[in-house]
Amino acid sequence: MNTHAKDRRRSGNPAIRAAADRHVEAGGPARITWRDWVGGARLRTLPLAIAPVAAGAGLAKLAQGFSWTLTLLALAVALLLQIGVNFANDYSDGVRGTDAHRVGPARLTGSGLVNPKRVLATALVFFALAAASGIAAVVISGRWWFLALGAAAILAAWFYTGGKRPYGYAGLGEVAVFIFFGLVATVGTVWLQTELEMQEPWIAGTGVGLFAVAVLILNNTRDIETDRLAGKRTLSVRIGDRASRVLYVICVLLPFAVPAVYSAVYPGMLLVWFVLILAIPAVVITVWGRSARELILALALTSFAALAYGVLLGVAFAF
C-alpha cells in the first residue's frame, strides 16, 4: 500500500477511510461506478436550479411571452451549470485538501477515487453544455446581451471554490447564491421571453434567492468545525453557529412576505402557503437539532421547500 493510501485510511473522514478500504480490498485502485459520478453531481442540489426557472416561467406566462423552448433552454442552463459547479467544487476542494476534514459522503477528488484532472474535465464539459444551451437560447430570442450574463455566471461558478482566492472561502458564497440562483435566474428567465418590465420578477427572485441562501447557510452551519480546520472562512464560520441558525430561519420565513403582499392581486398565492408544511419542520429541526444527521434532514426539507416555493409561485403568477 502506498503512502497516500495509508494517509487516506487514517483520515478523520469516515467516507474517505471507506474509499481507501475499497482500494485495499480490490488489491489496487477501487473501480469507479456510475453511482460515484452521480454522487459527485450532487443531485440533491438541483431543486435550487429548478425553482427560479419555474417562478420565472410563470411570470413569463403572466406577461404573455411564455415559450416552452426558451423555458426548457433556461432550465437546461441552470441544471447544467449547477452540476458543473458541483464537480468544480469537488475538484477545487479536493486539491486543496479541504474535503479531508469534512464528514459526509466521499467526494471524488478528496477520496482519491478519481484523478483530479478527470473531475476537472467533467466540470468543464458541463460548463460547456450550459454555455451551448445558453447560446441556443440567445440565438432564438435575439437577446445577445445574455452572453455577458452567461459568462459572468460561469466565472462565478468557477471562482466560488476555484482560483487563488475563492470567494466561497471568504464568506461571500451566500451573496453569489442570492444573486445567481435568485435574481439572475428568475429575472433572466422572464427577460429571455419578454421585454415587459415588471416588479414581480425581482420580488419573486428575492424570495427564491433567500431559500437558496438558507440551504447554503445550513450546509455551512453543519460544517463549521471542519471548515474551520480547513481554513475555509465561510459566513457561518465567521458569525458562529447560533447566528447562522438565526439567519437561516430569517431566510426561510422571509420569502413568505411575497404571497402575503400579492395575495390580493393573485389569488393563486394561497398555494404558496402550503410550502410551510416543509419549511416549518426544517426550521424546528435547525433551531433545536444538534447532530449532523438532523441538519442533513433539515437540508433536504429546505431544498424541497425551495423547489415547491418556486413552482407554486410560478403557478400563482401564471394562473
C-alpha positions as CSV (number, residue, x, y, z in Angstrom):
1,M,0.0,0.0,0.0
2,N,1.4,3.4,-0.9
3,T,1.8,6.3,1.5
4,H,-1.2,8.2,0.0
5,A,-3.4,5.2,0.5
6,K,-2.2,4.8,4.1
7,D,-2.9,8.5,4.8
8,R,-6.5,8.1,3.5
9,R,-7.1,5.1,5.7
10,R,-6.1,7.2,8.7
11,S,-8.3,10.2,7.6
12,G,-10.8,11.7,10.0
13,N,-13.4,11.5,7.3
14,P,-15.1,8.0,7.6
15,A,-16.2,8.2,3.9
16,I,-12.6,8.7,2.8
17,R,-11.5,5.8,5.0
18,A,-14.2,3.6,3.4
19,A,-12.9,4.6,0.0
20,A,-9.4,3.7,1.0
21,D,-10.6,0.3,2.3
22,R,-12.2,-0.3,-1.1
23,H,-8.8,0.3,-2.6
24,V,-7.2,-2.2,-0.4
25,E,-9.9,-4.9,-0.8
26,A,-9.7,-4.6,-4.5
27,G,-5.9,-5.1,-4.4
28,G,-5.4,-1.7,-6.2
29,P,-7.4,1.3,-7.2
30,A,-11.1,0.9,-6.5
31,R,-13.3,0.6,-9.5
32,I,-15.4,3.7,-10.2
33,T,-19.1,3.1,-10.8
34,W,-21.8,5.4,-12.3
35,R,-23.1,5.8,-8.7
36,D,-19.8,7.5,-7.8
37,W,-20.3,10.0,-10.6
38,V,-24.0,10.5,-9.8
39,G,-22.9,11.2,-6.2
40,G,-20.4,13.7,-7.5
41,A,-23.1,15.5,-9.4
42,R,-24.9,16.1,-6.1
43,L,-28.4,15.8,-7.5
44,R,-30.0,16.9,-4.2
45,T,-28.8,20.5,-5.1
46,L,-30.8,20.6,-8.3
47,P,-34.1,21.8,-6.8
48,L,-32.3,25.1,-6.3
49,A,-31.7,25.4,-10.0
50,I,-35.2,24.4,-11.0
51,A,-37.0,26.8,-8.6
52,P,-36.1,30.2,-10.1
53,V,-36.7,29.0,-13.6
54,A,-40.2,27.7,-12.6
55,A,-41.0,31.0,-11.0
56,G,-39.7,33.0,-14.0
57,A,-41.7,30.8,-16.4
58,G,-44.9,31.6,-14.5
59,L,-44.1,35.3,-14.7
60,A,-43.4,35.0,-18.5
61,K,-46.8,33.4,-18.8
62,L,-48.3,36.4,-16.9
63,A,-46.6,38.7,-19.4
64,Q,-48.0,36.7,-22.3
65,G,-44.5,35.9,-23.5
66,F,-44.1,32.3,-22.4
67,S,-42.2,29.9,-24.7
68,W,-41.6,26.3,-23.9
69,T,-38.4,26.2,-26.0
70,L,-36.8,29.2,-24.2
71,T,-38.0,28.0,-20.8
72,L,-36.5,24.5,-21.3
73,L,-33.3,26.0,-22.5
74,A,-33.2,28.3,-19.4
75,L,-33.8,25.2,-17.3
76,A,-31.0,23.3,-19.1
77,V,-28.6,26.2,-18.5
78,A,-29.5,26.3,-14.8
79,L,-29.2,22.5,-14.3
80,L,-26.0,22.0,-16.3
81,L,-24.4,25.0,-14.6
82,Q,-25.3,23.6,-11.1
83,I,-23.9,20.2,-11.9
84,G,-20.8,21.9,-13.3
85,V,-20.4,23.9,-10.1
86,N,-20.7,20.7,-8.0
87,F,-17.9,19.0,-10.0
88,A,-15.8,22.1,-9.9
89,N,-16.2,22.4,-6.2
90,D,-15.3,18.7,-5.8
91,Y,-12.1,19.3,-7.8
92,S,-11.1,22.6,-6.1
93,D,-11.9,21.5,-2.5
94,G,-10.2,18.1,-3.2
95,V,-6.9,19.5,-4.5
96,R,-6.8,22.0,-1.6
97,G,-7.3,19.2,0.9
98,T,-10.5,20.8,2.3
99,D,-12.5,17.6,1.9
100,A,-10.1,15.7,4.1
101,H,-11.7,17.3,7.1
102,R,-15.4,17.1,6.1
103,V,-17.8,14.5,7.5
104,G,-20.2,13.1,4.9
105,P,-20.2,11.3,1.5
106,A,-16.8,10.9,0.0
107,R,-16.0,13.4,-2.8
108,L,-14.4,12.1,-6.0
109,T,-11.3,14.1,-5.7
110,G,-10.9,14.3,-1.9
111,S,-11.3,10.5,-1.5
112,G,-8.7,9.7,-4.1
113,L,-11.2,7.6,-6.1
114,V,-10.8,9.7,-9.3
115,N,-7.9,11.5,-10.8
116,P,-8.5,15.2,-10.2
117,K,-8.0,16.0,-13.9
118,R,-10.9,13.8,-14.8
119,V,-13.1,15.6,-12.3
120,L,-12.0,19.0,-13.6
121,A,-12.6,17.8,-17.2
122,T,-16.2,16.7,-16.2
123,A,-16.9,20.1,-14.7
124,L,-15.7,21.8,-17.9
125,V,-17.9,19.6,-20.0
126,F,-21.0,20.6,-18.0
127,F,-19.9,24.3,-18.2
128,A,-19.6,23.9,-22.0
129,L,-23.0,22.2,-22.2
130,A,-24.5,25.0,-20.2
131,A,-22.9,27.6,-22.5
132,A,-24.2,25.8,-25.6
133,S,-27.7,25.8,-24.2
134,G,-27.4,29.5,-23.3
135,I,-26.1,30.3,-26.8
136,A,-29.0,28.5,-28.4
137,A,-31.4,30.5,-26.2
138,V,-29.7,33.7,-27.2
139,V,-29.9,32.9,-30.9
140,I,-33.6,32.1,-30.7
141,S,-34.5,35.1,-28.5
142,G,-32.2,37.6,-30.2
143,R,-31.1,38.9,-26.8
144,W,-27.3,38.9,-27.3
145,W,-26.5,40.7,-24.1
146,F,-27.3,37.5,-22.3
147,L,-23.9,36.2,-23.5
148,A,-22.2,38.5,-21.0
149,L,-24.6,37.3,-18.3
150,G,-23.8,33.7,-19.0
151,A,-20.1,34.3,-19.0
152,A,-20.4,36.0,-15.6
153,A,-22.4,33.1,-14.3
154,I,-19.7,30.6,-15.4
155,L,-16.9,32.7,-13.9
156,A,-18.9,33.0,-10.6
157,A,-19.4,29.2,-10.6
158,W,-15.7,28.5,-11.0
159,F,-14.3,31.1,-8.6
160,Y,-16.6,30.0,-5.8
161,T,-14.0,27.5,-4.7
162,G,-11.5,27.8,-7.6
163,G,-8.6,30.1,-8.2
164,K,-6.1,31.5,-5.8
165,R,-8.7,33.5,-3.8
166,P,-12.0,31.7,-3.9
167,Y,-14.8,33.9,-2.6
168,G,-16.6,30.9,-1.1
169,Y,-13.6,30.7,1.3
170,A,-14.1,34.4,2.3
171,G,-17.7,34.2,3.4
172,L,-19.2,35.6,0.2
173,G,-20.9,32.5,-1.1
174,E,-24.3,33.5,0.2
175,V,-24.1,36.8,-1.8
176,A,-23.3,35.0,-5.1
177,V,-26.0,32.3,-4.5
178,F,-28.7,35.0,-3.8
179,I,-27.7,36.9,-7.0
180,F,-27.4,34.0,-9.4
181,F,-29.8,31.4,-8.0
182,G,-32.3,34.1,-7.1
183,L,-32.4,37.3,-9.1
184,V,-30.4,36.4,-12.2
185,A,-32.1,33.0,-12.8
186,T,-35.6,34.3,-12.1
187,V,-35.4,37.7,-13.8
188,G,-33.3,36.2,-16.6
189,T,-35.9,33.5,-17.4
190,V,-38.5,36.3,-17.7
191,W,-36.4,38.7,-19.8
192,L,-35.4,35.9,-22.1
193,Q,-39.0,35.6,-23.2
194,T,-40.5,39.1,-22.9
195,E,-39.4,42.7,-22.8
196,L,-42.2,43.8,-20.5
197,E,-40.8,45.4,-17.3
198,M,-42.5,44.4,-14.1
199,Q,-41.5,44.5,-10.4
200,E,-42.8,40.9,-9.8
201,P,-39.7,39.1,-11.2
202,W,-37.4,41.0,-8.8
203,I,-39.7,40.3,-5.8
204,A,-40.1,36.6,-6.8
205,G,-36.3,36.3,-7.4
206,T,-35.7,37.7,-3.9
207,G,-37.9,35.0,-2.4
208,V,-36.3,32.2,-4.3
209,G,-32.8,33.6,-3.7
210,L,-33.4,33.7,0.1
211,F,-34.3,30.0,0.0
212,A,-31.1,29.2,-1.8
213,V,-29.2,31.2,0.7
214,A,-30.9,29.3,3.5
215,V,-29.7,26.0,2.0
216,L,-26.1,27.2,1.8
217,I,-26.2,28.6,5.4
218,L,-27.5,25.3,6.7
219,N,-24.9,23.3,4.8
220,N,-22.1,25.6,6.1
221,T,-23.5,25.5,9.7
222,R,-23.2,21.8,9.7
223,D,-19.6,22.1,8.5
224,I,-18.4,24.9,10.8
225,E,-15.9,22.9,12.7
226,T,-14.4,21.0,9.7
227,D,-14.3,24.2,7.6
228,R,-12.5,26.0,10.4
229,L,-9.9,23.2,10.4
230,A,-9.5,23.5,6.6
231,G,-9.1,27.3,6.7
232,K,-12.4,27.8,4.9
233,R,-13.8,31.1,6.3
234,T,-17.5,30.7,5.3
235,L,-20.1,33.1,6.6
236,S,-21.1,30.5,9.2
237,V,-17.5,30.2,10.4
238,R,-17.3,33.9,10.7
239,I,-20.6,34.6,12.6
240,G,-20.8,31.3,14.5
241,D,-23.4,28.5,15.0
242,R,-26.1,30.5,16.8
243,A,-26.1,33.5,14.5
244,S,-26.1,31.1,11.5
245,R,-29.2,29.4,12.7
246,V,-31.0,32.7,13.3
247,L,-30.0,33.9,9.8
248,Y,-31.3,30.6,8.3
249,V,-34.7,31.0,10.0
250,I,-34.9,34.5,8.6
251,C,-34.1,33.4,5.1
252,V,-36.6,30.6,5.2
253,L,-39.5,32.6,6.6
254,L,-39.0,36.0,4.9
255,P,-39.9,34.7,1.4
256,F,-43.5,34.2,2.6
257,A,-43.8,38.0,2.5
258,V,-44.3,37.6,-1.3
259,P,-47.6,35.7,-1.1
260,A,-48.6,37.9,1.8
261,V,-48.1,41.0,-0.4
262,Y,-49.5,39.7,-3.6
263,S,-52.4,37.5,-2.4
264,A,-55.0,40.2,-3.1
265,V,-53.8,40.5,-6.7
266,Y,-53.0,36.9,-7.4
267,P,-55.5,34.5,-5.6
268,G,-53.2,31.5,-6.5
269,M,-50.8,32.8,-3.9
270,L,-52.8,30.8,-1.4
271,L,-51.0,27.7,-2.8
272,V,-47.6,29.1,-1.8
273,W,-48.5,28.9,1.9
274,F,-48.6,25.1,1.7
275,V,-44.7,25.3,1.4
276,L,-44.8,25.9,5.2
277,I,-45.6,22.2,5.6
278,L,-41.9,21.6,4.6
279,A,-40.4,24.9,5.9
280,I,-41.7,24.8,9.5
281,P,-40.3,21.3,10.3
282,A,-37.0,22.4,8.7
283,V,-36.9,25.4,10.9
284,V,-37.7,23.4,14.0
285,I,-35.0,20.9,13.3
286,T,-32.5,23.6,12.6
287,V,-33.2,25.5,15.8
288,W,-33.1,22.5,18.1
289,G,-31.1,19.9,16.2
290,R,-27.5,19.3,17.1
291,S,-26.3,16.3,15.2
292,A,-25.1,16.3,11.6
293,R,-27.8,13.8,10.7
294,E,-30.5,16.2,11.9
295,L,-29.1,19.1,9.9
296,I,-28.9,16.9,6.8
297,L,-32.6,16.1,7.2
298,A,-33.4,19.9,7.6
299,L,-31.2,20.5,4.5
300,A,-33.3,18.1,2.4
301,L,-36.5,19.6,3.6
302,T,-35.3,23.1,2.8
303,S,-34.2,22.1,-0.7
304,F,-37.6,20.6,-1.4
305,A,-39.3,23.6,0.1
306,A,-37.3,25.9,-2.2
307,L,-38.4,23.8,-5.2
308,A,-42.1,23.9,-4.1
309,Y,-41.9,27.6,-3.4
310,G,-40.5,28.4,-6.9
311,V,-43.0,26.1,-8.7
312,L,-46.1,27.3,-6.8
313,L,-45.0,30.9,-7.1
314,G,-44.8,30.4,-10.8
315,V,-48.3,28.8,-10.9
316,A,-49.7,31.6,-8.8
317,F,-48.5,34.2,-11.2
318,A,-49.4,32.3,-14.3
319,F,-52.9,31.3,-13.4
